[in-house]
């Protein structure tokens, strides 16, 4: 560890809020989702993780349990033991201040995060980078490090019958500028599949992405903007006239897709955000 690493670690000890609060470790935000929902916020609730209901299979359709968190900024252990699910998502900003620290230290931190991912009780784990994750811009290195998750940067996978596309792109004025070049978003526009994306995972919010290209069928998960934590149903009336409406007819109150931000950190970098658990009926 270099002297610069030591000074930055001391700074981060003061800058980042304390971890391990029982409420954060024991609770989550939970809701059920299908595209006939009219107000997702009325259905979402804070619940103890050990009191989560079993997945509802009563209608004959498959239900997937999705677990979301983001912007953990080196405090991922503050989340405690996450609930068992089908797919786990992390939308980037694993690190805090990677531009001032050595690659050797950053590599150890990412490896420790990968070890933690191995404890997450989900069949599939998906992770992208964020603007604080400079070392992950080396995609070959990222693939080697993430043995316990699939790292998606301008790539898609099929799992559980869903097409998931991930991009680490975001915009901002912070000194941490990983994945924020124009080349990154151009590459994403080329890489996005022509057939519909079921779940879009990006570091930045929807406003950072070209709306005519990135149109998820079910859900958009992002981080980056800590103050946007929560769940919002994006309805047809919220969409522009240029965007596809995927067979929902003239019902402008119908949900087009779900928008989810599950940042652990709040705006002052205290780890107070709960993980989000959503049961999606396919």
C-alpha positions in Angstrom: 0.0 0.0 0.0 1.4 3.4 -1.0 1.4 6.5 1.2 -1.3 7.9 -1.1 -3.4 4.8 -0.4 -2.9 5.3 3.3 -4.0 9.0 3.2 -7.1 8.2 1.1 -8.1 5.3 3.4 -7.9 7.7 6.4 -10.0 10.2 4.4 -12.6 7.5 3.5 -12.8 6.3 7.1 -14.1 9.8 8.0 -16.0 10.4 4.8 -18.1 7.3 4.6 -20.8 6.7 7.2 -20.7 3.9 9.7 -21.9 0.5 8.6 -23.7 -2.3 10.3 -26.9 -0.6 11.5 -29.4 -3.4 12.4 -32.3 -1.8 10.6 -30.4 -1.7 7.3 -29.1 -5.3 7.8 -32.6 -6.8 8.7 -35.1 -5.0 6.4 -35.8 -4.5 2.7 -38.3 -2.8 0.5 -40.6 -5.3 -1.0 -43.3 -5.3 -3.7 -45.0 -7.5 -6.3 -45.0 -6.3 -9.9 -46.9 -7.0 -13.1 -47.7 -4.6 -15.9 -51.3 -4.2 -14.9 -50.3 -2.4 -11.7 -51.6 1.1 -11.4 -49.7 2.4 -8.4 -46.6 0.5 -7.5 -45.8 2.9 -4.6 -49.0 1.8 -2.8 -47.9 -1.8 -3.0 -44.3 -1.4 -1.9 -43.6 -1.8 1.8 -40.7 -2.0 4.2 -40.5 -5.5 5.7 -38.2 -7.6 7.7 -36.3 -9.9 5.5 -37.2 -13.0 7.6 -40.9 -12.1 7.0 -40.8 -11.9 3.2 -43.7 -13.9 1.8 -43.1 -16.9 -0.5 -43.3 -16.2 -4.2 -46.9 -16.3 -5.4 -47.3 -19.1 -8.0 -51.1 -19.2 -7.7 -51.9 -17.8 -11.1 -49.9 -20.4 -12.9 -47.3 -17.9 -14.3 -43.7 -18.0 -13.3 -42.7 -15.5 -10.6 -39.1 -14.4 -10.3 -37.7 -12.8 -7.1 -35.2 -10.0 -8.0 -32.8 -8.4 -5.5 -31.4 -5.0 -6.1 -28.7 -2.8 -4.6 -26.3 -0.2 -5.9 -23.7 2.5 -5.0 -22.4 0.6 -2.0 -19.1 2.5 -2.1 -17.1 0.0 -0.2 -19.8 -0.5 2.4 -21.5 -3.5 0.9 -21.2 -5.5 4.1 -23.5 -3.0 5.7 -26.3 -4.8 3.8 -26.0 -7.9 6.0 -27.3 -11.2 4.7 -29.5 -10.6 1.6 -32.7 -12.6 1.0 -32.7 -15.6 -1.3 -33.7 -14.8 -4.8 -33.5 -15.7 -8.4 -31.4 -12.8 -9.8 -29.3 -10.3 -7.9 -28.4 -6.9 -9.4 -25.7 -4.4 -8.5 -25.7 -1.2 -10.6 -22.1 0.0 -10.0 -20.1 2.3 -7.8 -18.5 -0.5 -5.8 -15.5 1.7 -5.0 -15.4 5.2 -3.5 -12.4 7.2 -4.8 -10.5 5.0 -7.2 -8.8 7.9 -9.1 -6.5 8.5 -6.1 -5.6 4.9 -5.2 -3.2 2.4 -6.6 -4.4 -0.3 -9.0 -3.0 -2.9 -6.5 -5.3 -1.7 -3.7 -8.3 -1.3 -6.0 -7.8 -4.8 -7.2 -7.9 -6.1 -3.6 -11.0 -4.2 -2.9 -12.8 -5.5 -6.0 -11.7 -9.1 -5.2 -13.1 -8.6 -1.7 -16.4 -7.4 -3.2 -16.4 -10.5 -5.5 -15.9 -12.7 -2.4 -19.0 -11.0 -0.9 -21.0 -11.6 -4.1 -20.3 -15.3 -3.5 -22.4 -15.1 -0.3 -25.4 -13.6 -2.0 -28.0 -16.4 -2.1 -29.2 -15.9 -5.7 -29.0 -18.3 -8.7 -27.7 -15.5 -11.0 -25.8 -12.3 -10.0 -25.4 -9.4 -12.4 -23.0 -6.5 -11.8 -22.0 -3.4 -13.8 -19.5 -0.6 -13.1 -20.0 3.0 -12.1 -18.1 6.3 -12.4 -16.2 5.5 -9.2 -15.0 2.1 -10.6 -12.0 3.2 -12.7 -10.2 -0.2 -12.6 -13.2 -1.9 -14.2 -12.8 0.0 -17.4 -10.3 -2.8 -18.2 -13.0 -5.2 -19.3 -10.7 -8.2 -19.5 -9.6 -7.5 -15.9 -13.2 -7.2 -14.8 -14.1 -10.6 -16.4 -11.2 -12.2 -14.5 -12.1 -10.7 -11.2 -15.8 -11.4 -11.2 -16.0 -15.1 -10.7 -19.2 -14.9 -8.6 -21.2 -12.6 -10.9 -21.7 -11.8 -14.6 -20.1 -8.4 -15.4 -22.1 -6.6 -18.1 -20.7 -3.6 -19.8 -22.5 -2.9 -23.1 -23.5 -6.5 -23.3 -26.6 -8.7 -22.7 -27.4 -12.1 -21.4 -30.4 -14.4 -21.4 -31.3 -16.0 -18.1 -34.6 -17.2 -16.6 -36.2 -16.4 -19.9 -35.3 -12.7 -19.6 -32.9 -10.6 -21.8 -30.8 -8.4 -19.6 -28.7 -5.6 -21.0 -26.1 -3.7 -18.9 -24.2 -0.5 -19.5 -21.9 1.3 -17.0 -22.5 4.7 -18.6 -23.5 7.7 -16.6 -23.1 11.5 -16.8 -21.9 13.9 -14.1 -19.6 16.6 -12.9 -17.7 14.5 -10.3 -13.9 14.0 -10.6 -14.7 10.3 -10.8 -15.3 9.9 -14.5 -15.0 6.2 -15.2 -17.3 5.0 -18.1 -18.5 8.6 -18.8 -16.8 9.1 -22.2 -18.9 9.7 -25.3 -17.3 6.5 -26.7 -18.9 4.5 -23.9 -22.4 5.6 -24.8 -21.7 5.2 -28.6 -20.6 1.6 -27.9 -23.7 1.0 -25.9 -25.9 2.2 -28.7 -24.2 -0.2 -31.1 -24.3 -3.1 -28.7 -27.9 -2.9 -27.6 -29.9 -5.8 -29.0 -32.5 -5.1 -31.7 -35.0 -7.4 -30.1 -36.7 -6.1 -26.9 -34.7 -5.8 -23.6 -36.6 -7.2 -20.6 -34.4 -5.6 -18.0 -32.1 -2.6 -18.5 -29.3 -2.1 -16.0 -27.4 1.1 -16.2 -25.4 3.2 -13.7 -26.9 6.4 -14.8 -30.7 7.3 -14.7 -32.9 7.1 -17.8 -32.2 10.7 -18.6 -28.6 9.8 -19.3 -29.6 7.4 -22.1 -31.0 7.9 -25.6 -34.7 7.1 -25.2 -35.2 5.9 -28.7 -32.7 3.0 -28.2 -33.0 1.9 -24.6 -36.5 0.8 -24.0 -36.9 -2.0 -21.4 -40.0 -4.1 -21.5 -40.2 -4.8 -17.8 -37.8 -2.9 -15.7 -34.9 -0.3 -15.6 -32.5 -0.5 -12.7 -29.9 2.2 -12.0 -27.9 3.9 -9.3 -25.6 7.0 -9.4 -28.2 9.5 -8.2 -28.4 8.7 -4.5 -31.4 11.0 -4.0 -33.5 9.1 -6.5 -33.8 5.9 -4.3 -37.1 4.2 -4.7 -39.5 2.5 -7.2 -41.5 4.3 -9.8 -43.9 2.9 -12.4 -43.3 4.6 -15.7 -46.6 4.7 -17.5 -47.4 5.2 -21.1 -48.5 8.8 -20.5 -44.9 9.4 -19.3 -43.4 8.2 -22.6 -42.6 10.3 -25.6 -44.6 9.8 -28.8 -41.5 8.4 -30.5 -41.1 5.5 -28.1 -42.6 2.0 -28.8 -45.7 1.2 -26.8 -45.5 -2.6 -27.1 -49.1 -3.5 -27.5 -50.6 -1.8 -24.4 -53.3 -0.2 -26.6 -54.7 3.2 -25.6 -54.6 2.6 -21.9 -52.2 5.5 -20.9 -52.4 4.5 -17.2 -50.9 1.1 -18.0 -47.4 0.6 -16.7 -44.8 0.5 -19.4 -41.9 -0.5 -17.1 -40.7 -0.2 -13.6 -37.9 2.2 -12.7 -35.8 1.2 -9.7 -33.0 2.9 -7.8 -31.6 1.0 -4.9 -28.6 3.1 -3.9 -27.2 2.0 -0.5 -25.7 5.5 0.1 -27.7 8.6 0.7 -26.4 12.0 -0.6 -24.0 12.4 2.3 -22.6 8.9 1.8 -24.2 7.3 4.8 -25.3 3.7 4.1 -29.0 4.0 4.9 -30.6 2.6 1.7 -32.5 -0.7 2.0 -32.1 -3.3 -0.7 -35.1 -3.7 -2.9 -36.9 -7.0 -3.5 -39.4 -7.3 -6.3 -41.4 -10.4 -7.2 -42.0 -10.2 -11.0 -44.8 -12.2 -12.5 -43.8 -13.2 -16.0 
